[in-house]
Amino acid sequence: GCHGPAGQGAAAVPAVGGQHKRYLQKQLREWRAGERTNSPGGVMNSVAAKLTDEEIDALADHASGL
């Protein structure tokens, strides 16, 4: 929801739709591991912490095709 129905982003939320799958996978894994901390309020760290590798792959696959 935060990134919009087509992944287009919003004022303080980056676009993810159409990004490269491997890029999205890397970012999500880095947020999950706490290696990336630039998400306002740690929102992406909290979201990614709950994702398995399989869920990250599926999410990246979906977003890259938007």
C-alpha positions in Angstrom: 0.0 0.0 0.0 2.7 2.5 0.8 4.3 2.3 -2.6 1.0 2.5 -4.5 -1.0 -0.1 -6.4 1.4 0.1 -9.4 4.5 0.6 -7.3 4.7 4.2 -8.4 5.7 5.6 -5.0 4.5 8.8 -3.4 5.9 12.0 -1.8 8.3 10.3 0.6 8.0 6.8 -0.7 10.2 5.6 -3.6 8.8 3.9 -6.7 9.5 0.1 -6.7 7.4 -0.9 -9.7 9.6 -1.9 -12.6 12.8 -2.0 -10.6 15.2 -4.9 -11.4 14.3 -8.0 -9.4 17.8 -8.6 -8.1 18.0 -5.0 -6.9 14.8 -5.3 -4.9 15.9 -8.7 -3.5 19.2 -7.1 -2.3 17.6 -4.1 -0.7 15.0 -6.2 1.1 17.6 -8.6 2.4 19.8 -5.7 3.6 16.8 -4.1 5.4 16.0 -7.5 7.0 19.6 -7.9 8.2 19.8 -4.4 9.5 22.5 -3.5 7.0 20.3 -0.8 5.5 18.7 1.7 7.8 17.6 4.6 5.7 13.9 3.9 5.8 12.0 6.6 7.7 11.1 5.3 11.2 12.6 1.9 10.3 9.4 0.9 8.5 11.2 -1.2 5.8 13.4 -2.9 8.4 10.3 -3.9 10.4 8.5 -5.1 7.3 11.5 -7.0 5.8 12.3 -8.6 9.2 9.1 -10.7 8.8 9.9 -12.0 5.3 11.5 -15.3 4.4 13.8 -15.6 1.5 11.0 -17.1 -0.6 8.7 -14.2 0.3 11.4 -11.7 -0.7 11.9 -13.4 -4.0 8.1 -13.4 -4.7 7.7 -9.8 -3.7 10.7 -8.7 -5.8 9.3 -10.8 -8.8 5.9 -9.1 -8.4 7.2 -5.5 -8.0 9.7 -5.8 -10.9 6.8 -6.7 -13.2 4.6 -3.7 -12.3 
